[in-house]
Amino acid sequence: MKKLFKLMAVAAVTTSLVLTGCSAKDSTSANSDKKSKIKVGFIYVGPIGDGGYTYAHNEGRLYLEKELKVETIYKESVKEDKAEVEKVVEDMIEQGANVIVGTSFGFQEGMISEAAKHKDVKFMHCSGTETADNMSQFFGKIHEMMYLDGIVAGLKTKTNTVGFVGAFPIPEVIRNINAFTLGAKSVNPNIKVKVNWTNTWYDPAKEKDAALALIDGGADVIAQHQDTAGPQQAAEAKGVFSIGYNTDMSKTAPKANMTSAVWNWGPYYVKQIKAIMDGSWKSEKYWGGISDGIVDIAPLTSLAPTDAKDKVEKAKEDIKSGKNKIFVGPLKDQKGNVKVESGKAMSDDEIWNMNWFVEGVDGTIPAN
């Protein structure tokens, strides 16, 4: 009987070891499957061929696929409408997406709603304000590059009038116009930056017409916060100069473009998906600058002023080191009111929510 009990005990231990071994193997396999089953859905406000904002995000998506071998899907030209965004998100989740990336400010309402419904899905929203346990916000300090662009424009203009085509009168665009103006005024105190709103992110014809109106008003350099190269093409057609946005637009308007403020989304996407894979991802509000590599300025073309390169490189280093914080007092608004006292630097929160134009901007901010 004792021998029988001993044999039974040995068998039990052996079975336990076999089961434990299978469990460990299954666990490893499960972790591997979890990584391989990451599927990321990208929601775009324009077409991937816009040559600007959506193109830049799509380049980041392709970089993510290449670096991590994860599967991605995308939907182009999605309206900034809650119901529309919700439908697109539901469709992507139905297709197996467990990470959703929304790339436009107006997607926020739909995304935060969907995040509440799908707690097991990770959401990342670009340029918004709201977060949840499973939804983060991300953007870059592209205004740092706009300041550098302003230096180029300020040195180039002969009329002291630069035109700026703006999409919507929201803080994201307003702070870029202000930074651009401050950069221009740092080398040309007499400069005026005239703003023309289009109230659209993507409309090549409307963007081009807005630029043409600015040129007719005396602007000999055109800058933009728009998703397409329409303003660049308008500048080239009229024989004036231009500064692009989102991507290097020198090939789009080779006879006009001097440089561009550019996005580099790929490394950020890789970092976030890696964090999801290893379980370290947390909801956050990310706003990175030149030091993170998420924003940069395209190489200056031969059309840029000869003395621009040295001035831009010095300003770039000063921004990177923190010596130049851009929004430092004394700063006045268009009416001459002091908004930032001498020696005081605006906080990130104040810059993020900026809703007034600095002295030197010729334009209005419509009331909401």
N, C-alpha and C positions, 0 to 999 in steps of 0.2 A: 504493500500500500504506500509506504514512504517513497519507494522508487517511482510509483505512478505519479504521486504528487510532485516529485522532483522533475519528472519529464514534462508534466503539465506546466510547471513554473517556467522551465526553460523555454517551452513553446510559447508561453505568454510573453516572455521577455523578447524572444526573437520576433514575434508578431509585432510587438510594440516598436522595436527598432525599425522593422520594415515599414510600418505605418508612418513613423516619425520621419524616416528617410524620404518617403513619398511626399509627405506634407511639406518638407523643406524644399524639395524639388518643385512641387506645385507652386509654392510661394514665390520662388525665384522666377518661375515661368510666368506667374501672374504679374509680377513687377515688370518683367520684360514686355509682357503683353500690354500692360498699362502704358508703357512708353511708346510702343509701336502703334497703339490705338489712339494717340492724340490726333485729333482732327480739328483744324482751326478754320473758322469761317470769317471771312473779311467782308464788311459791308462798306461800299464805296458810294460817295455822293456824285461822282462823275464817271466817265468812261476811262478805262486804263490807258487809252491812247490820247489823253488830253495834253500830254507833254508837260504837265505841271504837277499839281497836288496829288491827284489820284495815281498818276504814273509813278510818283515817288513812293507812295505807300505800296504800290504793287511790286516795285523793285525790292522793297523790304520783305514782302511776302515770298518772292522768288529766292531771296537770300536765305530766308528761314528754311524753305524747302531744301535748299542745297546743303546748308550747314547741319541740319538736324534730321533730314530725311523724313519729316513729318508730312502728313497729307493735309492739303489746304483746299478750300473752295472759296469762291467769291461771287458777289453780286454787284454789278455796276449800276450807276445812275439811279440810286435809291432816293426817293423823295424824303425830305426832312419832315416827316409826318409820323405821328405816334403809331397809328394803325398800320401804316405801310412798313415801318421798322419792325413792329411786332410780328407781322406776317413773314417777313424775310427771316427773322430769327427763328421762328417756329419751323419754317421750311428747312433751315440749316440744321437744326437739332434733329429733325426727322431724318435728315441725311447722315446723322451720326456725329455732327460737330459737338465737341464738348468744351470748346473755347471759342468765344465770339469777340471779334475786334470791330468796333464801329469807329469810323475815321472822320466823322464830321460832327461839329458842335450840335446841330439840330437833331441828331439821333438820340440825344440823352434821354428824353422822356420815354421813348419806346424801349430803350435798353434797360433803364432802371426798373421798368415795369416787368420786363422779361426776366431780369435777374431775380426778382422777388418770386417768380413762378418756378424758376429752375435753379434751385440751390446747389445742385451738383455740377452746374456749368459755370465756368469762369468767364467773366466779361471784362473787357478792357476798352475804355472809351477815350477817344482823343479830343482834347481841348475843352472838356466840360468842367462841371463843378461838383456833381453829386457822386457819392461812392456808396457801396454796400459791402457786406462781408465777402461777397463773391464778385464785386465789381470795382475796378480801380480806374483812375484817371491818369492820362499821360499827355505830355506836350513838351515842347522844347523852347528855349529862350531865343527864338529866331530874331527877336528885336535886337539882339547883340549884333547879328549880321546886317540887319537893316541900318544900324548906326554906321557900320563900315561902308555900306552901299551909299549912304548919304554923303560920306566924305568924297567918294568918286563923283557923285552928281554935283556937289558943291564946287569942286575944282573944274568941272567940265562946262557948266552952263555959262553962256555969254549974256543971256537975257536976265539972269538971276531969278528966273521963274522955272520951277520944276513941277511937272504934273504927276499926280499920284492917283491911280485908279484903285478905288477901294471897294471891296465886296459888300460888306454890311457894317453899319455903325455900331459895332460891338467892341468891348475892351480888347479883344485879340487883335483887331485891325487898328484900333485907335492907338494902342501902345507902339505898334510897328510904325505908323505914320509919325508919331512923336519922336521915336528913336531915330528914324531916318532924318527928320528935320534937325534934330540936335547934332547929328553927325555932319550934316551939310553946313550948319551954322558954325561948327567948330573950325571950318576952313574958309567960310564965306558968310560973314555976319549979315550981309545984305540979302540973303536968299529968301525967297518966298516959295512955299510948297502948296500948290493948289490941289484940292481934293475933289474928285468926282465919284459919287457913289453909283454903283450899278444895282445893288440889292439882289445880287445873284452870285453864287460861287462859280457856276459853270454856264457861260453863254459867250462863246468866242466873238460873235458878231456884236453883242452889246458891249463887251469889254473893249473891243476895237473902236467902236463909236465913241465910247467915253474918253478914250485916249485921243482920238481925233479932235474932239471938242476942246480938250486941254491944250493941244498943239495950236489950234486956231486961237486960243486965248493967250498965246505967247510962250508956252512951255517949249523949251528946246531939249529937255531930257524928260523921259517918261519912266516912272517907277510903278510898281503894282503890288497889291495883295489880292490876287485873283488866281484862279486855278489853271488858266490857259495862257498861251503865248499871244493872244489877240492884241494886247497893248504893245508887245514887241513888234508885231507885224505892222501895226499902225505907225509906229515910230520910223520903221524902215521905209515904209511907203512915202512918208513925208520928209525924209532926209534929215531926221533928228536922231538923237541917241536914246538909249534905253538901258534899264536895269531889270533883270528878270527875278522870278520868285519860284520857289519850290524845287526847281531843277536848273541845271546849267542850260540856259536858253540861247547860248551863243550860236548854235547851229541853226536855230529857228529864225534868227534875225541877224545874220553875220555882218550886215552893213550898219547895224544900229547898236547891238548889245555890247555893253562894256564889262559886265559881271552879273552875278545873280546870288541871291541868298538861297542856300540849298539845304534840303533835309537828308538825313541818313538814318532811316528807320530800322534797317536790317539788324544791326547789333542789339538794339533794344528789344526787338521781337525775339531774337534768339535767347537773350538773357531771361526774359519772362517765361518762355516755354520751357527752358531748362529748369527754372524754379518750380514750375508746375510738375514737371517730370520727377523731380527729386523730393517733392512735398514741402518745399520751403516758401512757396508763393504766398504772399499776403497782399490784401487790398491796400493801395497806397495812392497818394497824389504825387506824381512824378513830374518835375519841371526841370529838365537838364539843360545845360548850356554848352558852350564851346568846349569846355574841359571834358565833357562826356562824349564828345564827337557826334552828337545827334544833330548839330547844326554846323554849317560852315559857309564860307564864301567861295564861289567858283573863281578859278584863275582869271585875272584881269586880261581882257583882250587888248589887241593893239590899238583899239579905239579909245581906251582909257587915257586920261592925262598922264604925261610922262612922270610927273612927281607923285602920282597917286599910290603907286606900289609901296614905296617906303612909308608913306603916311598910314596906309591901311595896315601894313604889317606891324608897325609900332602900336597903333591903336588896338589891334588884335591881341598883341601880347599884354597890353595894359588891361584889357578886359579879362583875359584869361587869368592874369595874376590877381585880379581884384582891385588893381590901382584905379581903373576907370570903371565906375559903377553906372555910368550913363545918366541915370536919373538922379542927379545930385544938385541941390540948390546952390545959388538962387535960381528957381524956375518960376516963370510967370506964364499965365494962360494968355489967350488971345486978347483979352481986354486989359492986360497989364497987371492983373492981380497976382500977388505972390502966392503960389501954391505950395512951394517947398522952400523953406528958409535956407539961407546961405550955410553951406557946409553939411547940411543934412541929406542923407541918402534915403530915397524911398524904399520901403520894405517890399519884399516879394509880393505880399498880399496887396499892397497899394498899387504896385505896378500891374498885377494881374487884373485888378478891378478898375483900371484907369478909364475914366469917362469924360475927360476934358482934353482939349488940344493945347499944346504948348505955343508960346509966342513964335510967330513965323509961319504958322499953318493958316492957309486961307481956305476955310471950309466950315461947314456947320455939322453938328451932331443932332439929328432929328430927335425930338422927344418920343419916348416909347408910348 
